Amino acid sequence: MISKKIPKMIYGGDYNPEQYDLETMLEDMRMFKKANIDFVRVNIFAWATSQKDEVTYDFTWLDEVIDTLHQHDIKVGIGTGTAAHPAWMAKKYPDILRTEFDGKRRKFGGRHNSCPNSPNYRKYASLFVEKLVDRYQNHPSVLLWNISNEWGGACYCDNCEKEFRVWLKKKYETLDKLNKAWNTSFWGHTFYDWDEIVVPNLLSEHFGERQTMFQGISLDYARFNSDSMLECHKIEYDMIKSVMPDSIVTTNIMGAYKPLDYQKWAKYMDVIAWDNYPGIDTPVSFTAMSHDLMRGLKDGEPFMLMEQTPSQQNWQAYNALKRPGVMRLWSYQAVAHGSDTVLFFQMRRSQGACEKFHGAVIEHVGHENTRVFREVAELGEELVDLSDTLLDSRVKSRVAIVFDWDNWWATEFSSGPSASLKYVDEVHKYYQAFFNQNIQVDMVSVDTDLSQYDLVVAPVLYMVKQGYADKIENYVSNGGTFLTTFFSGIVDEHDLVTLGGYPGELRNVLGIWSEEIDALSPEHKNKIVIDKQLGNLKGEYSCNLLFDLIHSEGAEVLATYGEDFYKGMPVLTRNTFGKGQAWYVASSADDEFLQDLVSHLAEEKGFQAEVTAPAGVEITKRYKDGKCFLFVLNHTKEAVLVNIPNVNGINLLTKEQVQERVDIPAYGVAIIEQK
């Protein structure tokens, strides 16, 4: 989408000139040119700057900003500004303010402090966006429109309660259907009137963020909250599109962000744009997984790296600097996983407030003689040299990992069996096993066509939505390999247990029955004892957290528990189903087991990585017009020699010929265009 409107990978980021004078802005233009910065986002939080009361709109400052950027050949992303409403609006229309989970109504302050179901918020946000579109729809510098900013939060006010009832009526149609879906006969919760339904929070059904006495209502409220903010987004999206149907409209999202079901949001984003903020100790594989999750929202289309810090963040307990070379390395990691942009927050550091110590291209010193600026400028020069070479190239994968927001919410709302069970962590464990072997993975939704993959992994598939078991059975019977884990197939989309024995609708394809589930604190471990060697799988491994006590109903038992009263019961099974196989891992296995399991499956299915790299070196590929671009990323602080058999080509970053081996400096990168 972006590649159709630009000649190269755009470079730049968030710019807030409303905080500075014109002289400062002109100095910024000089430094932007030195760094080859050619794109900035403006007006992200400037609603109050342009609207001082209900009827007065003044965009003269924004005219000057956009015209100045245009004069310096810098493309613009216009933010709609609606992530932070003006103070006068909160004072005059207090229904705009959010009510927190504990029932307290907020006062003006912060951002994302607007109730998404406030009629006044929607009214004034729409009017403001209408004025923006009318004014800038034909400006030659405008490349895209950015709705709000990092949508988030939740509201539990009276407006939300009323709209929740409306949402429920559309979903269930009758109270009889709702009462059945929520199992309200438990604890005498039967509803006889829609107005009896209240929001689930600390004043009603909850006794903690994850702890709820009625999972059905809490799950539906999570869906409703995501849908409420999406509806606000859609109002702005539709308004822009009605005037500018060919415009690029997006919003910046946040990876594995629990409150919002981005798989539903993606339909209303012309390009996925996301903000990547790993900490110094964040596993590299988790960042890679997040990129792949974002790429998967639009079935593998290139995305935008919309924000990253050039140096340090401001909200962590210890805001470490990015070590020399790491900003460049992590920028190229995003590109390696499908980004067609490299963008930052922020261009110049704020003088005051909570982001004054957040990293920026231009530091408080105000000139270009800093390590950070030099690194930004060097990367900018490389992106000019790359031009459009990588734009719209694609990542190809033969492995898919299923990720589902409904399943995430439901798993962690579940009243047991373990408070330590975290859905994203379990997904990441499997992703990491592929990542460490440089096997590319697509992160997919339950709606994705599975036939394109040799292996589909669905960790902790607690919720099996209507029709999904049939989809898995068809995939496996046609020759696919499916793997799932403990605590899968337990409930339907209403969080009602599928009766007849775990794993519910997956029982047939898996060929097992789970009689009980043992839950122990994470430090209590059991053993996985391999009954017969399978590739690298041999001997004993450890497992913890949850332990399914399963019986084979046709599945081959490959490993058993080594301890406790269920010693000798199956812990790893494989079931032949049609032309394919379905695997089940009955406990949370250690990393060594997952590495060996993935190695065996890769060898069996013939998709093992072509290159075996040293630990800490990531290898991935993008493809375009019959060409393959091999990315070699060294995430270690030591130089490494990487053997790349049968790879001959040009390192696009150094212009050097590469033949079957490449030297990569500490935190270094090579992008090899293969012949």
Secondary structure, DSSP 8 states (H G I E B T S, - for coil): -GGGT-SS-EEEEE--GGGS-HHHHHHHHHHHHHTT--EEEE-SS-HHHHBSSSS-B--HHHHHHHHHHHHTT-EEEEE--TTS--HHHHHH-GGGB-B-TTS-B--S-SSS-B-TT-HHHHHHHHHHHHHHHHHHTT-TTEEEEE-SSS------SHHHHHHHHHHHHHHHSSHHHHHHHHTTTGGG---SSGGG----STTTTBSSSS-BS-HHHHHHHHHHHHHHHHHHHHHHHHHHHHH-TTS-EE-EE-SS-TTS-HHHHGGG-SS-EEE----TTS-HHHHHHHHHHHHHTTTT--BEEEE--SS--SSSSS-----TTHHHHHHHHHHHTTBSEEEES-SB--SSSTTTTS--SB-TT-SS-SHHHHHHHHHHHHHHHHTTSSTT-B---SEEEE--HHHHHHHHHS--S-TT--HHHHHHHHHHHHHTTT--EEEE-TTS-GGG-SEEEETT--B--TTHHHHHHHHHHTT-EEEEESS-S-B-TTS-B-SSSBTGGGHHHHTEEEEEEEE--TT-EEEEEESS-BTTB-SEEEEEEEEEEEEESS-EEEEEE-SSTTTTSEEEEEEEETTEEEEEE-EEE-HHHHHHHHHHHHHHHT---S----TTEEEEEEEETTEEEEEEEE-SSS-EEEEEEEEEEEETTT--EEEEEEEE-TT-EEEEEE-
